[in-house]
Amino acid sequence: METIGKMKKRIIAILFCIILLAPSCAPAKPSWDRTPPDTLFEAVNVKDNKKVTEFDKGLMKFLSMGTVIWLLHVLTTR
């Protein structure tokens, strides 16, 4: 009787794996008619925003100076 119980567990495990793996199979072939992207930005669909404001420049200066100060603090206290 124990072998029947083990067999049921194996069958249930196999069916569970099939249920989980079956939807991951592609139902249709991918479209090969698309042209490949020219740049990495096109591949990840990033829109290039050329408008950089003074606020952005000030924020970058603040963040980079904070990083430099933190780095100096860490290097001098160790």
Buried (B, 14 or more C-beta within 10 A) or exposed (E): EEEEEEEEEEEEEEEEEEEEEEEEEEEEEEEEEEEEEEEEEEEEEEEEEEEEEEEEEEEEEEEEEEEEEEEEEEEEEE
